[in-house]
Amino acid sequence: MRPALTMPPMRRVWLAVLVASIAVLAGCVIVPERQHALVLEAGGSVAPREMACAAAPVASSVAVPGTLDPRGIRIASWNVHKEGDSGWQSDLRGLIDGSDVLLLQEAGLSSELRGVLETGGLAWILASAFEYLGAEYGVLTATRVAPADACTLRAYEPLLGIPKAALITRFRLQERDTTLAIANLHAINFTLGTTAYRAQLNAVGDALAAHAGPIVLAGDFNTWNDARAEAVRDLASRLSLAPVAFAVDNRTLFLGHIFDRVYTRGVEVIDARAWSVASSDHNPLAVSFRVR
């Protein structure tokens, strides 16, 4: 009897590319011509805004910008897998309870997601990447205080033509002249090399390069091989960022590599943890720190 054949990991990756391509060709995914964000405004209305990082950052909402306490800031980052797995609502509520700033990747702006976020007392900005079955998807940053400004980036998957987004928000700090920049990134995935991948990282670097204050860069980096991990290290070196070491590290592994990462500059990490959940194909990260 011939042994059963197993599909190599990379072949499974390309099979996923094929399936996603079929969905695009079937018209399920709509890519907006112009890059934009959706912003929760005062009174609960949602407004589309163009706030590309190539232009000057714009005020993120009609709310007066608030301030974060530099003595203790709590950030969580999680790829929610398009809210497609059972139990994500409960796990998200737990993250909200312990966070001042929440960074979500693969977030679909459904009424259910809005309900969980807004019931938890968070306002939000979604950097839209594409529309799928009537909902807009991208990276979402939810906060307890309004940021001073925000800007968005997007990069296209070379093999699929579907964008992935990044969102940079800046926050005022109590009794400080500087601001804290927080970048929420979902990196492109399906590429034959690292040229397009590095281009996306460099665009994020360009948007952060002029920021003189502390920085947090977090999200799903899709670092599924050594070349991609090296590209991220190059970006971190350019911006003088240090990787966060997790005291409890249950970050999800794909092809033996860590995808979800947090980098910081100008802060002292107090605690960093990642724990296992069944409500996404990624495990959430939580980091608390003080600004130096």
SETI-663554 format. One record per residue: residue in three letters; y, z, x of N, C-alpha, C in turn. Coordinates in nm, 3 decimals, padded with zeros to 5 digits, m for minus. Layout:
! residues N
REC,ala,Y,Z,X,Y,Z,X,Y,Z,X
...
! end
This chain:
! residues 292
REC,met,m00.119,00.000,00.085,00.000,00.000,00.000,00.124,00.000,00.088
REC,arg,00.216,m00.086,00.058,00.339,m00.092,00.136,00.425,00.029,00.103
REC,pro,00.493,00.091,00.204,00.580,00.206,00.177,00.698,00.164,00.091
REC,ala,00.745,00.260,00.010,00.862,00.233,m00.074,00.984,00.212,00.013
REC,leu,01.065,00.117,m00.024,01.186,00.086,00.052,01.301,00.170,m00.001
REC,thr,01.377,00.226,00.091,01.497,00.300,00.053,01.619,00.221,00.097
REC,met,01.723,00.228,00.018,01.844,00.152,00.048,01.928,00.227,00.151
REC,pro,01.964,00.164,00.264,02.047,00.231,00.364,02.179,00.274,00.302
REC,pro,02.241,00.382,00.356,02.366,00.433,00.299,02.476,00.328,00.289
REC,met,02.495,00.248,00.395,02.603,00.150,00.391,02.576,00.042,00.287
REC,arg,02.448,00.009,00.265,02.418,m00.091,00.162,02.453,m00.036,00.024
REC,arg,02.432,00.095,00.006,02.472,00.156,m00.121,02.623,00.148,m00.139
REC,val,02.697,00.164,m00.027,02.843,00.153,m00.034,02.883,00.015,m00.082
REC,trp,02.822,m00.087,m00.023,02.861,m00.223,m00.061,02.814,m00.258,m00.202
REC,leu,02.706,m00.196,m00.246,02.665,m00.215,m00.385,02.770,m00.157,m00.478
REC,ala,02.826,m00.042,m00.440,02.933,00.016,m00.521,03.055,m00.075,m00.524
REC,val,03.084,m00.141,m00.411,03.194,m00.237,m00.407,03.169,m00.350,m00.507
REC,leu,03.047,m00.400,m00.508,03.013,m00.509,m00.599,03.031,m00.467,m00.744
REC,val,02.982,m00.348,m00.777,02.994,m00.300,m00.915,03.141,m00.286,m00.953
REC,ala,03.221,m00.228,m00.862,03.364,m00.212,m00.891,03.432,m00.348,m00.906
REC,ser,03.391,m00.445,m00.825,03.451,m00.578,m00.834,03.423,m00.641,m00.969
REC,ile,03.301,m00.621,m01.019,03.267,m00.675,m01.151,03.358,m00.614,m01.258
REC,ala,03.385,m00.484,m01.245,03.473,m00.418,m01.342,03.613,m00.477,m01.339
REC,val,03.662,m00.506,m01.217,03.794,m00.567,m01.206,03.796,m00.703,m01.270
REC,leu,03.694,m00.783,m01.239,03.689,m00.918,m01.293,03.676,m00.917,m01.445
REC,ala,03.615,m00.812,m01.498,03.600,m00.803,m01.643,03.729,m00.760,m01.712
REC,gly,03.830,m00.728,m01.632,03.959,m00.694,m01.690,03.973,m00.549,m01.730
REC,cys,03.883,m00.462,m01.682,03.892,m00.321,m01.717,04.006,m00.251,m01.645
REC,val,04.036,m00.297,m01.524,04.138,m00.233,m01.442,04.264,m00.318,m01.441
REC,ile,04.376,m00.256,m01.469,04.506,m00.324,m01.468,04.590,m00.264,m01.356
REC,val,04.634,m00.350,m01.266,04.718,m00.305,m01.155,04.863,m00.340,m01.187
REC,pro,04.951,m00.240,m01.200,05.091,m00.271,m01.233,05.158,m00.348,m01.120
REC,glu,05.245,m00.439,m01.157,05.312,m00.521,m01.056,05.401,m00.435,m00.966
REC,arg,05.468,m00.337,m01.026,05.561,m00.254,m00.950,05.505,m00.113,m00.938
REC,gln,05.517,m00.059,m00.822,05.472,00.077,m00.796,05.559,00.174,m00.874
REC,his,05.495,00.274,m00.938,05.574,00.369,m01.015,05.501,00.502,m01.024
REC,ala,05.572,00.601,m01.074,05.516,00.733,m01.101,05.541,00.768,m01.246
REC,leu,05.459,00.858,m01.298,05.482,00.919,m01.428,05.524,01.064,m01.405
REC,val,05.631,01.106,m01.470,05.689,01.238,m01.444,05.698,01.316,m01.574
REC,leu,05.650,01.439,m01.572,05.668,01.528,m01.687,05.809,01.582,m01.684
REC,glu,05.885,01.553,m01.789,06.024,01.595,m01.795,06.040,01.715,m01.887
REC,ala,06.161,01.769,m01.889,06.190,01.882,m01.976,06.164,01.842,m02.120
REC,gly,06.106,01.933,m02.197,06.075,01.906,m02.336,05.939,01.843,m02.355
REC,gly,05.867,01.813,m02.245,05.731,01.761,m02.257,05.719,01.611,m02.261
REC,ser,05.830,01.537,m02.252,05.819,01.392,m02.251,05.774,01.343,m02.114
REC,val,05.717,01.222,m02.110,05.670,01.162,m01.986,05.751,01.036,m01.961
REC,ala,05.805,01.025,m01.839,05.889,00.911,m01.806,05.833,00.837,m01.686
REC,pro,05.825,00.702,m01.694,05.789,00.624,m01.574,05.911,00.613,m01.483
REC,arg,05.888,00.626,m01.354,05.998,00.617,m01.258,05.951,00.540,m01.135
REC,glu,06.040,00.457,m01.084,06.015,00.393,m00.955,06.073,00.482,m00.847
REC,met,05.989,00.528,m00.757,06.033,00.618,m00.651,05.957,00.587,m00.522
REC,ala,05.957,00.460,m00.483,05.886,00.419,m00.363,05.948,00.483,m00.239
REC,cys,05.862,00.522,m00.144,05.911,00.588,m00.023,05.994,00.495,00.064
REC,ala,05.979,00.364,00.045,06.060,00.270,00.122,06.208,00.280,00.084
REC,ala,06.235,00.328,m00.036,06.372,00.352,m00.079,06.405,00.500,m00.056
REC,ala,06.527,00.539,m00.091,06.564,00.679,m00.076,06.486,00.762,m00.177
REC,pro,06.435,00.881,m00.138,06.366,00.967,m00.234,06.458,01.000,m00.350
REC,val,06.400,01.014,m00.468,06.481,01.041,m00.586,06.443,01.175,m00.644
REC,ala,06.534,01.232,m00.720,06.506,01.359,m00.786,06.382,01.343,m00.870
REC,ser,06.292,01.442,m00.862,06.161,01.427,m00.922,06.160,01.447,m01.072
REC,ser,06.254,01.518,m01.127,06.257,01.542,m01.271,06.396,01.586,m01.310
REC,val,06.417,01.606,m01.440,06.547,01.653,m01.485,06.563,01.802,m01.464
REC,ala,06.455,01.871,m01.430,06.462,02.015,m01.407,06.537,02.043,m01.277
REC,val,06.604,02.159,m01.273,06.671,02.201,m01.152,06.565,02.237,m01.048
REC,pro,06.575,02.184,m00.925,06.473,02.217,m00.824,06.462,02.368,m00.804
REC,gly,06.339,02.414,m00.791,06.316,02.555,m00.766,06.294,02.580,m00.618
REC,thr,06.252,02.700,m00.584,06.225,02.735,m00.445,06.088,02.801,m00.435
REC,leu,06.021,02.774,m00.324,05.896,02.841,m00.291,05.924,02.954,m00.193
REC,asp,05.844,03.060,m00.202,05.859,03.174,m00.113,05.789,03.143,00.019
REC,pro,05.862,03.129,00.129,05.799,03.090,00.255,05.704,03.196,00.311
REC,arg,05.709,03.318,00.257,05.620,03.424,00.305,05.478,03.408,00.253
REC,gly,05.459,03.324,00.152,05.325,03.304,00.099,05.322,03.189,00.000
REC,ile,05.257,03.078,00.037,05.247,02.960,m00.048,05.099,02.924,m00.059
REC,arg,05.054,02.897,m00.181,04.913,02.867,m00.207,04.901,02.722,m00.254
REC,ile,04.819,02.646,m00.183,04.799,02.505,m00.216,04.649,02.479,m00.237
REC,ala,04.617,02.401,m00.338,04.479,02.358,m00.361,04.475,02.206,m00.366
REC,ser,04.365,02.147,m00.318,04.347,02.002,m00.320,04.207,01.972,m00.370
REC,trp,04.198,01.873,m00.463,04.068,01.842,m00.522,04.065,01.701,m00.575
REC,asn,03.963,01.625,m00.539,03.935,01.496,m00.600,03.853,01.525,m00.726
REC,val,03.912,01.499,m00.843,03.850,01.538,m00.970,03.757,01.431,m01.027
REC,his,03.731,01.324,m00.950,03.630,01.224,m00.990,03.660,01.167,m01.130
REC,lys,03.787,01.140,m01.154,03.832,01.082,m01.281,03.796,01.168,m01.402
REC,glu,03.781,01.298,m01.379,03.745,01.393,m01.485,03.618,01.349,m01.559
REC,gly,03.525,01.293,m01.483,03.406,01.238,m01.546,03.284,01.328,m01.546
REC,asp,03.295,01.448,m01.487,03.180,01.537,m01.476,03.202,01.664,m01.558
REC,ser,03.095,01.711,m01.615,03.102,01.829,m01.702,03.153,01.952,m01.627
REC,gly,03.241,02.026,m01.693,03.288,02.152,m01.638,03.415,02.144,m01.556
REC,trp,03.476,02.025,m01.543,03.594,02.014,m01.458,03.711,02.096,m01.512
REC,gln,03.718,02.111,m01.645,03.830,02.186,m01.703,03.830,02.331,m01.656
REC,ser,03.713,02.395,m01.658,03.703,02.535,m01.618,03.735,02.552,m01.470
REC,asp,03.682,02.463,m01.385,03.710,02.473,m01.242,03.857,02.446,m01.212
REC,leu,03.916,02.353,m01.286,04.058,02.325,m01.265,04.144,02.445,m01.306
REC,arg,04.108,02.510,m01.414,04.184,02.631,m01.454,04.180,02.736,m01.345
REC,gly,04.065,02.751,m01.281,04.055,02.847,m01.172,04.146,02.810,m01.056
REC,leu,04.155,02.681,m01.024,04.246,02.638,m00.918,04.390,02.664,m00.955
REC,ile,04.425,02.637,m01.080,04.562,02.658,m01.126,04.602,02.804,m01.113
REC,asp,04.513,02.893,m01.151,04.544,03.037,m01.146,04.578,03.083,m01.005
REC,gly,04.520,03.018,m00.904,04.542,03.063,m00.767,04.631,02.973,m00.684
REC,ser,04.713,02.888,m00.749,04.790,02.789,m00.674,04.937,02.787,m00.714
REC,asp,05.021,02.760,m00.615,05.161,02.728,m00.640,05.182,02.577,m00.646
REC,val,05.102,02.505,m00.568,05.107,02.359,m00.566,04.962,02.309,m00.571
REC,leu,04.935,02.217,m00.663,04.801,02.165,m00.684,04.803,02.015,m00.660
REC,leu,04.714,01.967,m00.573,04.706,01.826,m00.538,04.573,01.770,m00.589
REC,leu,04.581,01.672,m00.678,04.461,01.611,m00.734,04.455,01.464,m00.693
REC,gln,04.334,01.418,m00.662,04.309,01.277,m00.637,04.212,01.226,m00.745
REC,glu,04.217,01.095,m00.771,04.140,01.033,m00.880,04.170,01.102,m01.013
REC,ala,04.295,01.133,m01.034,04.336,01.198,m01.159,04.370,01.092,m01.263
REC,gly,04.309,01.105,m01.380,04.342,01.018,m01.492,04.427,01.094,m01.592
REC,leu,04.543,01.040,m01.624,04.640,01.115,m01.705,04.600,01.110,m01.853
REC,ser,04.501,01.191,m01.887,04.457,01.204,m02.025,04.528,01.321,m02.091
REC,ser,04.520,01.326,m02.223,04.578,01.440,m02.295,04.506,01.569,m02.257
REC,glu,04.376,01.559,m02.226,04.301,01.677,m02.190,04.347,01.732,m02.055
REC,leu,04.367,01.645,m01.958,04.417,01.691,m01.828,04.556,01.751,m01.843
REC,arg,04.642,01.683,m01.918,04.776,01.738,m01.941,04.768,01.877,m02.004
REC,gly,04.679,01.893,m02.100,04.669,02.022,m02.167,04.631,02.133,m02.071
REC,val,04.535,02.107,m01.981,04.493,02.209,m01.885,04.608,02.243,m01.791
REC,leu,04.677,02.141,m01.739,04.786,02.165,m01.645,04.903,02.238,m01.710
REC,glu,04.945,02.190,m01.824,05.067,02.243,m01.884,05.043,02.379,m01.948
REC,thr,04.922,02.404,m01.999,04.889,02.537,m02.047,04.890,02.636,m01.931
REC,gly,04.855,02.590,m01.813,04.859,02.674,m01.693,04.997,02.692,m01.635
REC,gly,05.100,02.635,m01.697,05.237,02.656,m01.653,05.283,02.563,m01.543
REC,leu,05.216,02.449,m01.526,05.251,02.357,m01.419,05.318,02.231,m01.473
REC,ala,05.423,02.190,m01.405,05.478,02.056,m01.424,05.407,01.964,m01.325
REC,trp,05.422,01.831,m01.342,05.344,01.741,m01.259,05.413,01.606,m01.242
REC,ile,05.371,01.537,m01.136,05.408,01.398,m01.110,05.279,01.323,m01.076
REC,leu,05.257,01.209,m01.138,05.142,01.124,m01.106,05.192,00.998,m01.037
REC,ala,05.150,00.975,m00.913,05.174,00.847,m00.847,05.066,00.751,m00.894
REC,ser,05.103,00.658,m00.980,05.005,00.572,m01.046,04.954,00.465,m00.950
REC,ala,04.821,00.449,m00.948,04.759,00.343,m00.869,04.718,00.226,m00.958
REC,phe,04.658,00.257,m01.074,04.613,00.153,m01.165,04.592,00.213,m01.303
REC,glu,04.572,00.125,m01.400,04.541,00.166,m01.537,04.398,00.124,m01.569
REC,tyr,04.324,00.218,m01.630,04.184,00.190,m01.666,04.158,00.242,m01.806
REC,leu,04.122,00.152,m01.897,04.092,00.186,m02.036,04.204,00.269,m02.099
REC,gly,04.328,00.228,m02.072,04.443,00.289,m02.137,04.501,00.411,m02.070
REC,ala,04.440,00.461,m01.963,04.492,00.577,m01.890,04.531,00.536,m01.750
REC,glu,04.636,00.598,m01.698,04.680,00.569,m01.561,04.616,00.668,m01.465
REC,tyr,04.573,00.616,m01.351,04.501,00.694,m01.251,04.576,00.689,m01.119
REC,gly,04.565,00.797,m01.043,04.627,00.801,m00.912,04.617,00.941,m00.855
REC,val,04.713,00.977,m00.773,04.719,01.113,m00.720,04.826,01.190,m00.798
REC,leu,04.795,01.314,m00.826,04.884,01.396,m00.909,04.915,01.526,m00.835
REC,thr,05.043,01.560,m00.830,05.088,01.686,m00.772,05.148,01.770,m00.884
REC,ala,05.089,01.888,m00.906,05.135,01.979,m01.011,05.190,02.106,m00.945
REC,thr,05.301,02.155,m00.998,05.373,02.263,m00.928,05.429,02.364,m01.027
REC,arg,05.452,02.485,m00.975,05.516,02.589,m01.055,05.668,02.580,m01.050
REC,val,05.722,02.515,m00.948,05.866,02.494,m00.938,05.892,02.346,m00.917
REC,ala,06.005,02.299,m00.964,06.037,02.157,m00.950,06.068,02.124,m00.805
REC,pro,06.010,02.018,m00.751,06.044,01.978,m00.614,06.186,01.923,m00.605
REC,ala,06.240,01.923,m00.485,06.374,01.870,m00.465,06.376,01.719,m00.481
REC,asp,06.272,01.652,m00.433,06.261,01.508,m00.451,06.117,01.466,m00.428
REC,ala,06.091,01.340,m00.453,05.955,01.288,m00.439,05.960,01.138,m00.415
REC,cys,05.854,01.087,m00.352,05.842,00.942,m00.338,05.695,00.904,m00.333
REC,thr,05.666,00.779,m00.366,05.528,00.732,m00.378,05.499,00.616,m00.284
REC,leu,05.371,00.605,m00.251,05.321,00.494,m00.171,05.193,00.443,m00.236
REC,arg,05.160,00.318,m00.211,05.029,00.271,m00.252,04.981,00.167,m00.151
REC,ala,04.850,00.160,m00.136,04.788,00.063,m00.045,04.670,00.001,m00.117
REC,tyr,04.648,m00.128,m00.096,04.544,m00.200,m00.169,04.412,m00.201,m00.093
REC,glu,04.304,m00.177,m00.166,04.171,m00.196,m00.111,04.154,m00.344,m00.077
REC,pro,04.131,m00.378,00.051,04.124,m00.519,00.087,04.015,m00.596,00.014
REC,leu,03.901,m00.532,m00.016,03.789,m00.603,m00.077,03.793,m00.603,m00.229
REC,leu,03.875,m00.514,m00.286,03.878,m00.503,m00.432,04.012,m00.540,m00.493
REC,gly,04.119,m00.524,m00.416,04.251,m00.549,m00.469,04.303,m00.437,m00.558
REC,ile,04.234,m00.323,m00.559,04.278,m00.208,m00.639,04.350,m00.109,m00.547
REC,pro,04.468,m00.062,m00.586,04.542,00.028,m00.496,04.488,00.171,m00.499
REC,lys,04.519,00.243,m00.393,04.512,00.388,m00.391,04.651,00.439,m00.357
REC,ala,04.683,00.559,m00.403,04.820,00.607,m00.400,04.836,00.729,m00.308
REC,ala,04.960,00.753,m00.272,05.000,00.875,m00.203,05.131,00.921,m00.265
REC,leu,05.152,01.051,m00.264,05.272,01.110,m00.324,05.325,01.216,m00.229
REC,ile,05.452,01.203,m00.193,05.517,01.301,m00.105,05.623,01.375,m00.185
REC,thr,05.611,01.507,m00.189,05.711,01.591,m00.256,05.772,01.684,m00.153
REC,arg,05.899,01.718,m00.172,05.965,01.814,m00.083,06.019,01.930,m00.166
REC,phe,05.999,02.050,m00.113,06.036,02.171,m00.185,06.136,02.254,m00.105
REC,arg,06.233,02.307,m00.177,06.324,02.402,m00.115,06.251,02.534,m00.091
REC,leu,06.292,02.603,00.013,06.234,02.732,00.049,06.339,02.841,00.035
REC,gln,06.298,02.954,m00.017,06.390,03.065,m00.035,06.452,03.106,00.098
REC,glu,06.584,03.115,00.099,06.660,03.164,00.214,06.633,03.083,00.341
REC,arg,06.600,02.957,00.325,06.580,02.867,00.440,06.664,02.741,00.418
REC,asp,06.711,02.684,00.528,06.787,02.560,00.520,06.697,02.438,00.515
REC,thr,06.573,02.454,00.560,06.482,02.341,00.565,06.401,02.330,00.437
REC,thr,06.330,02.220,00.423,06.240,02.200,00.309,06.098,02.182,00.359
REC,leu,06.004,02.205,00.269,05.861,02.185,00.296,05.819,02.052,00.234
REC,ala,05.764,01.963,00.316,05.711,01.836,00.267,05.561,01.848,00.246
REC,ile,05.515,01.806,00.128,05.372,01.809,00.096,05.329,01.668,00.057
REC,ala,05.235,01.613,00.133,05.186,01.478,00.108,05.045,01.486,00.049
REC,asn,05.028,01.420,m00.064,04.900,01.413,m00.137,04.847,01.272,m00.121
REC,leu,04.733,01.257,m00.052,04.684,01.125,m00.013,04.545,01.098,m00.068
REC,his,04.526,00.978,m00.120,04.393,00.923,m00.146,04.384,00.795,m00.064
REC,ala,04.304,00.798,00.040,04.298,00.686,00.134,04.208,00.575,00.081
REC,ile,04.240,00.452,00.121,04.158,00.338,00.082,04.018,00.354,00.142
REC,asn,03.922,00.291,00.078,03.781,00.318,00.109,03.709,00.198,00.166
REC,phe,03.704,00.088,00.093,03.614,m00.023,00.126,03.684,m00.124,00.216
REC,thr,03.669,m00.107,00.347,03.726,m00.198,00.445,03.620,m00.228,00.550
REC,leu,03.629,m00.348,00.610,03.534,m00.387,00.714,03.570,m00.324,00.849
REC,gly,03.696,m00.298,00.870,03.743,m00.233,00.993,03.843,m00.125,00.957
REC,thr,03.931,m00.093,01.050,04.029,00.013,01.024,04.173,m00.039,01.021
REC,thr,04.193,m00.171,01.024,04.330,m00.224,01.027,04.408,m00.184,00.903
REC,ala,04.351,m00.210,00.785,04.420,m00.174,00.661,04.429,m00.023,00.644
REC,tyr,04.324,00.045,00.686,04.321,00.191,00.678,04.432,00.252,00.763
REC,arg,04.445,00.206,00.886,04.552,00.255,00.972,04.690,00.219,00.917
REC,ala,04.701,00.103,00.856,04.830,00.064,00.799,04.873,00.161,00.689
REC,gln,04.777,00.204,00.605,04.811,00.301,00.502,04.853,00.434,00.565
REC,leu,04.778,00.481,00.665,04.814,00.606,00.730,04.950,00.595,00.799
REC,asn,04.978,00.481,00.861,05.106,00.464,00.927,05.222,00.465,00.829
REC,ala,05.199,00.411,00.708,05.304,00.415,00.606,05.335,00.559,00.566
REC,val,05.231,00.641,00.553,05.252,00.783,00.526,05.328,00.847,00.641
REC,gly,05.287,00.813,00.764,05.356,00.866,00.881,05.502,00.827,00.885
REC,asp,05.532,00.701,00.850,05.671,00.656,00.848,05.753,00.735,00.747
REC,ala,05.692,00.764,00.632,05.764,00.836,00.527,05.791,00.982,00.567
REC,leu,05.705,01.037,00.652,05.719,01.177,00.693,05.792,01.193,00.826
REC,ala,05.809,01.085,00.899,05.858,01.093,01.037,05.997,01.157,01.047
REC,ala,06.082,01.131,00.949,06.219,01.183,00.956,06.230,01.326,00.906
REC,his,06.121,01.383,00.854,06.125,01.519,00.801,06.117,01.618,00.917
REC,ala,06.218,01.702,00.930,06.226,01.794,01.044,06.157,01.927,01.018
REC,gly,06.125,01.957,00.894,06.072,02.088,00.858,05.921,02.090,00.856
REC,pro,05.864,02.194,00.796,05.718,02.207,00.787,05.658,02.098,00.698
REC,ile,05.531,02.067,00.726,05.460,01.961,00.654,05.320,02.008,00.621
REC,val,05.273,01.970,00.502,05.132,01.980,00.465,05.086,01.840,00.423
REC,leu,04.981,01.792,00.485,04.921,01.663,00.448,04.777,01.692,00.407
REC,ala,04.744,01.657,00.283,04.611,01.693,00.230,04.563,01.584,00.136
REC,gly,04.430,01.586,00.111,04.374,01.494,00.014,04.238,01.444,00.055
REC,asp,04.202,01.330,m00.005,04.074,01.262,00.020,04.102,01.149,00.119
REC,phe,04.062,01.169,00.244,04.091,01.074,00.351,03.985,00.964,00.363
REC,asn,03.875,00.976,00.291,03.768,00.877,00.299,03.730,00.848,00.445
REC,thr,03.713,00.953,00.521,03.677,00.939,00.663,03.525,00.936,00.677
REC,trp,03.466,00.821,00.642,03.320,00.813,00.641,03.262,00.757,00.770
REC,asn,03.346,00.736,00.872,03.291,00.703,01.004,03.386,00.756,01.112
REC,asp,03.341,00.748,01.236,03.418,00.805,01.346,03.550,00.731,01.368
REC,ala,03.552,00.600,01.344,03.674,00.523,01.366,03.784,00.567,01.269
REC,arg,03.747,00.595,01.146,03.845,00.643,01.049,03.893,00.784,01.086
REC,ala,03.802,00.869,01.128,03.842,01.004,01.169,03.938,00.998,01.287
REC,glu,03.915,00.903,01.377,04.006,00.887,01.492,04.144,00.842,01.445
REC,ala,04.149,00.753,01.346,04.278,00.708,01.293,04.356,00.825,01.234
REC,val,04.286,00.915,01.165,04.353,01.031,01.108,04.404,01.123,01.219
REC,arg,04.324,01.140,01.324,04.368,01.222,01.437,04.493,01.163,01.503
REC,asp,04.499,01.030,01.509,04.618,00.966,01.567,04.741,00.994,01.481
REC,leu,04.727,00.987,01.350,04.839,01.020,01.261,04.881,01.165,01.280
REC,ala,04.783,01.255,01.286,04.814,01.397,01.305,04.888,01.419,01.436
REC,ser,04.847,01.351,01.541,04.915,01.363,01.671,05.058,01.312,01.662
REC,arg,05.077,01.202,01.593,05.211,01.145,01.580,05.307,01.242,01.512
REC,leu,05.258,01.317,01.412,05.343,01.407,01.335,05.332,01.552,01.381
REC,ser,05.258,01.576,01.489,05.237,01.713,01.542,05.171,01.803,01.437
REC,leu,05.071,01.748,01.368,04.998,01.822,01.266,04.870,01.878,01.325
REC,ala,04.830,01.996,01.276,04.705,02.058,01.319,04.609,02.064,01.201
REC,pro,04.480,02.038,01.224,04.383,02.048,01.114,04.361,02.193,01.075
REC,val,04.346,02.217,00.947,04.317,02.351,00.898,04.168,02.379,00.915
REC,ala,04.136,02.494,00.974,03.998,02.539,00.987,03.965,02.628,00.867
REC,phe,03.850,02.603,00.804,03.815,02.673,00.681,03.719,02.788,00.712
REC,ala,03.760,02.910,00.672,03.676,03.027,00.692,03.546,03.013,00.613
REC,val,03.554,02.964,00.493,03.438,02.927,00.413,03.447,02.777,00.391
REC,asp,03.356,02.703,00.455,03.369,02.557,00.457,03.249,02.491,00.389
REC,asn,03.266,02.464,00.260,03.165,02.389,00.185,03.222,02.254,00.141
REC,arg,03.306,02.197,00.227,03.357,02.064,00.194,03.242,01.964,00.185
REC,thr,03.254,01.874,00.089,03.148,01.778,00.063,03.134,01.681,00.181
REC,leu,03.011,01.649,00.217,02.982,01.552,00.321,02.936,01.421,00.260
REC,phe,02.989,01.311,00.313,02.944,01.177,00.275,02.907,01.103,00.404
REC,leu,02.787,01.049,00.409,02.739,00.981,00.529,02.755,01.071,00.652
REC,gly,02.743,01.202,00.630,02.752,01.299,00.738,02.893,01.332,00.783
REC,his,02.995,01.285,00.710,03.134,01.307,00.748,03.208,01.381,00.637
REC,ile,03.310,01.457,00.677,03.397,01.526,00.583,03.505,01.429,00.536
REC,phe,03.526,01.424,00.405,03.630,01.339,00.348,03.760,01.415,00.322
REC,asp,03.749,01.537,00.272,03.865,01.613,00.223,03.920,01.700,00.336
REC,arg,04.049,01.685,00.363,04.109,01.749,00.480,04.248,01.802,00.447
REC,val,04.292,01.898,00.527,04.428,01.951,00.518,04.482,01.963,00.660
REC,tyr,04.604,01.912,00.680,04.673,01.923,00.808,04.809,01.989,00.783
REC,thr,04.854,02.067,00.881,04.982,02.137,00.863,05.065,02.131,00.991
REC,arg,05.193,02.156,00.971,05.287,02.172,01.082,05.390,02.277,01.044
REC,gly,05.419,02.367,01.137,05.525,02.463,01.114,05.488,02.576,01.019
REC,val,05.358,02.599,00.999,05.314,02.707,00.911,05.203,02.786,00.981
REC,glu,05.181,02.907,00.932,05.071,02.990,00.978,04.971,03.005,00.863
REC,val,04.851,02.954,00.883,04.750,02.960,00.777,04.699,03.103,00.764
REC,ile,04.700,03.155,00.642,04.650,03.289,00.613,04.502,03.285,00.576
REC,asp,04.467,03.187,00.491,04.327,03.176,00.446,04.302,03.032,00.404
REC,ala,04.179,02.986,00.425,04.140,02.851,00.383,03.994,02.853,00.344
REC,arg,03.966,02.805,00.223,03.829,02.809,00.172,03.798,02.681,00.094
REC,ala,03.672,02.641,00.102,03.621,02.530,00.021,03.486,02.573,m00.034
REC,trp,03.468,02.557,m00.164,03.346,02.606,m00.228,03.282,02.496,m00.312
REC,ser,03.155,02.515,m00.340,03.078,02.413,m00.410,03.100,02.420,m00.561
REC,val,03.112,02.302,m00.623,03.121,02.291,m00.768,03.029,02.177,m00.812
REC,ala,02.993,02.178,m00.939,02.913,02.070,m00.996,02.997,01.977,m01.082
REC,ser,03.128,02.000,m01.087,03.215,01.928,m01.179,03.287,01.810,m01.116
REC,ser,03.248,01.773,m00.994,03.303,01.655,m00.927,03.210,01.621,m00.812
REC,asp,03.227,01.501,m00.756,03.152,01.468,m00.636,03.224,01.515,m00.510
REC,his,03.336,01.584,m00.527,03.407,01.649,m00.417,03.421,01.798,m00.450
REC,asn,03.420,01.881,m00.346,03.444,02.024,m00.365,03.591,02.056,m00.341
REC,pro,03.648,02.149,m00.414,03.791,02.183,m00.401,03.820,02.263,m00.274
REC,leu,03.945,02.251,m00.227,03.994,02.323,m00.111,04.112,02.409,m00.155
REC,ala,04.123,02.529,m00.098,04.237,02.616,m00.125,04.286,02.673,00.007
REC,val,04.416,02.661,00.031,04.477,02.706,00.156,04.601,02.788,00.121
REC,ser,04.614,02.906,00.182,04.736,02.984,00.170,04.798,02.998,00.309
REC,phe,04.931,02.997,00.315,04.998,03.001,00.444,05.139,03.059,00.427
REC,arg,05.198,03.093,00.540,05.337,03.133,00.546,05.411,03.037,00.637
REC,val,05.535,03.008,00.604,05.615,02.917,00.686,05.672,02.995,00.803
REC,arg,05.662,02.939,00.921,05.713,03.006,01.040,05.865,03.006,01.041
! end
